[in-house]
Structures are given as structure tokens and as C-alpha cells.
Amino acid sequence: MVALNYQTKDTSMLINSTLFRLNNKCGYVRKPEIIRNPEYLRKYGEQKSTKFRLTILSAYQLPLASDNYKKANRKSSNPNAPDVQKLKKAKDIDVVDPYVEIDIYSFDQENPRMDKPREQKFKTQKVKNNGINPQWTSDMNNEFEFTVVKDTSFIVIKVKDSDRFSEDEDLGRAVIPLRYARTGCRHVFLEAKHGNENVVKGASSVFVKLVEGL
């Protein structure tokens, strides 16, 4: 039995929904053998770790920061329907300065909670004034290596807007279960952290390269 807070679409909920999306949101998903079968660990000893390299290459069609939508509402005659055209023409529009954060969530026998990332945490440099197609190169800290137990680990990719005067805003995030991850170059589509409608499902994405077994 697992308790989840359905009122808040936080990372724990995204991990859960991503896992069950692999099963078409029906039935159940079996736990990995190293969790459900104590004999497995006694037979094979330590959990087998795998080394990965994740490279952040680019992103596409990132949403505007929420402040821009508030400005559009103030400029529109109808406060219930933001005027996108007026938003595009507004002189005070704030173009996002995106960067990518990577968190690694993994099962630990001593502390089996999954609500906090492990010590392995990474971050790219920001790209100034580009939410359409920002690109990250090798001189922008875009390549990360990490070692995890593949069957019980998740990569959480978070795209944020760098802000000098307030807290950096979460533009979207995605969860990748390493147990089912496909290596090579892939588009990872973003979801909103708190169900924010500004992230258009299937439109905003991050382009990454995943290499396994270095």
C-alpha cells in the first residue's frame, strides 16, 4: 500500500505517473526483484551498479515564465482569457534564460524513501534569452556521469528559468525510469511541476543523449 498526495503534482507524483504510464495506466507494475525478493540480494550480494553518461543537447518550445501570463491578463480586456497576441507584442516581455537541473532518485535499503534526490545532482549553465531552441555545448557543463542501480533509479530532468531578482521558476520537468530507458539521442517531453497549463503537453521537450555501461 502506497499513500500519495494527489492534491500536489510534485516530483513523487510525476515518478508514480511515469511508472504507470509504461503500463498504459492500468493494472499494476511489479517491483524490481531486488526489492520484492530478499533472496535475490543474498544470492547476488551487493546490488549491481551501472555507470551512465547523460548529455543535455538542446530544448524546444519552452513555455514563458508565469509572470508573462500575468502581464497578458492585465493587458487583455478579458481577464479569463489571456491575449496571446498582445503578450507577443508587449515591450516588457521577459524572455526565459533556461538551464537544466538533473536529480537522481534511487531506492536505498537503509532509507527507502523516494521523496528526496540522492547526492548525485547536476546543473548546466544558463542560455540567455532563448526559450525557442536553446542549445548546450561541452563548455556549458552539459555532460554528466553517474553510477546507480538501474532497476530502481529515476532521472528527473528539470528545466528552470534563471532570474536575478526572484526564485528561479520551474518551466517543466520529466521523469525517466532507467529500468526502461532507451540509450542514444532522444526527445524527452516535459510536464508541468504543479499542473501548470502553460506547459503544452507534447510540445516542450529536451533533447538528450544517454550512454550506458561506460
Solvent accessible surface area in square Angstrom, and as a share of the most:
residue,aa,sasa,rsa
1,M,239,1.07
2,V,115,0.66
3,A,101,0.78
4,L,55,0.28
5,N,75,0.39
6,Y,162,0.62
7,Q,176,0.78
8,T,50,0.29
9,K,74,0.31
10,D,45,0.23
11,T,17,0.10
12,S,36,0.23
13,M,23,0.10
14,L,2,0.01
15,I,15,0.07
16,N,36,0.19
17,S,33,0.21
18,T,11,0.07
19,L,43,0.21
20,F,65,0.27
21,R,92,0.33
22,L,90,0.45
23,N,53,0.27
24,N,128,0.65
25,K,139,0.59
26,C,79,0.47
27,G,68,0.66
28,Y,162,0.62
29,V,33,0.19
30,R,141,0.52
31,K,123,0.52
32,P,16,0.10
33,E,72,0.32
34,I,13,0.07
35,I,55,0.28
36,R,99,0.36
37,N,47,0.24
38,P,87,0.55
39,E,102,0.46
40,Y,58,0.22
41,L,29,0.14
42,R,166,0.61
43,K,153,0.65
44,Y,131,0.50
45,G,40,0.38
46,E,160,0.72
47,Q,42,0.19
48,K,172,0.73
49,S,62,0.40
50,T,27,0.15
51,K,84,0.36
52,F,2,0.01
53,R,69,0.25
54,L,1,0.00
55,T,16,0.10
56,I,0,0.00
57,L,53,0.26
58,S,8,0.05
59,A,0,0.00
60,Y,82,0.31
61,Q,101,0.45
62,L,13,0.07
63,P,12,0.07
64,L,50,0.25
65,A,5,0.04
66,S,31,0.20
67,D,72,0.37
68,N,0,0.00
69,Y,55,0.21
70,K,113,0.48
71,K,43,0.18
72,A,0,0.00
73,N,50,0.26
74,R,175,0.64
75,K,88,0.37
76,S,17,0.11
77,S,111,0.72
78,N,72,0.37
79,P,93,0.58
80,N,136,0.70
81,A,51,0.39
82,P,59,0.37
83,D,40,0.21
84,V,80,0.46
85,Q,109,0.48
86,K,89,0.38
87,L,8,0.04
88,K,134,0.57
89,K,161,0.68
90,A,12,0.10
91,K,209,0.88
92,D,75,0.39
93,I,56,0.28
94,D,62,0.32
95,V,60,0.35
96,V,2,0.01
97,D,28,0.15
98,P,0,0.00
99,Y,9,0.04
100,V,0,0.00
101,E,20,0.09
102,I,0,0.00
103,D,3,0.02
104,I,0,0.00
105,Y,13,0.05
106,S,14,0.09
107,F,43,0.18
108,D,53,0.27
109,Q,97,0.43
110,E,160,0.72
111,N,72,0.37
112,P,80,0.50
113,R,147,0.54
114,M,55,0.24
115,D,59,0.31
116,K,136,0.58
117,P,42,0.27
118,R,60,0.22
119,E,171,0.77
120,Q,55,0.24
121,K,106,0.45
122,F,46,0.19
123,K,103,0.43
124,T,4,0.02
125,Q,95,0.42
126,K,77,0.33
127,V,22,0.13
128,K,142,0.60
129,N,105,0.54
130,N,42,0.21
131,G,8,0.08
132,I,111,0.56
133,N,67,0.35
134,P,0,0.00
135,Q,113,0.50
136,W,6,0.02
137,T,72,0.42
138,S,106,0.68
139,D,111,0.58
140,M,38,0.17
141,N,79,0.41
142,N,8,0.04
143,E,97,0.43
144,F,9,0.04
145,E,74,0.33
146,F,4,0.02
147,T,67,0.39
148,V,8,0.05
149,V,25,0.14
150,K,57,0.24
151,D,58,0.30
152,T,6,0.04
153,S,2,0.01
154,F,21,0.09
155,I,0,0.00
156,V,1,0.00
157,I,0,0.00
158,K,18,0.08
159,V,0,0.00
160,K,38,0.16
161,D,6,0.03
162,S,27,0.17
163,D,47,0.24
164,R,209,0.76
165,F,178,0.74
166,S,70,0.45
167,E,159,0.71
168,D,44,0.23
169,E,47,0.21
170,D,32,0.17
171,L,5,0.03
172,G,0,0.00
173,R,11,0.04
174,A,7,0.05
175,V,15,0.09
176,I,26,0.13
177,P,12,0.08
178,L,0,0.00
179,R,77,0.28
180,Y,95,0.36
181,A,25,0.19
182,R,168,0.61
183,T,59,0.34
184,G,28,0.26
185,C,67,0.40
186,R,92,0.34
187,H,93,0.42
188,V,18,0.11
189,F,110,0.46
190,L,1,0.01
191,E,33,0.15
192,A,9,0.07
193,K,61,0.26
194,H,112,0.50
195,G,50,0.48
196,N,58,0.30
197,E,154,0.69
198,N,24,0.12
199,V,17,0.10
200,V,94,0.54
201,K,163,0.69
202,G,50,0.48
203,A,43,0.33
204,S,3,0.02
205,S,4,0.03
206,V,0,0.00
207,F,52,0.21
208,V,4,0.02
209,K,87,0.37
210,L,7,0.03
211,V,45,0.26
212,E,64,0.29
213,G,54,0.52
214,L,88,0.44
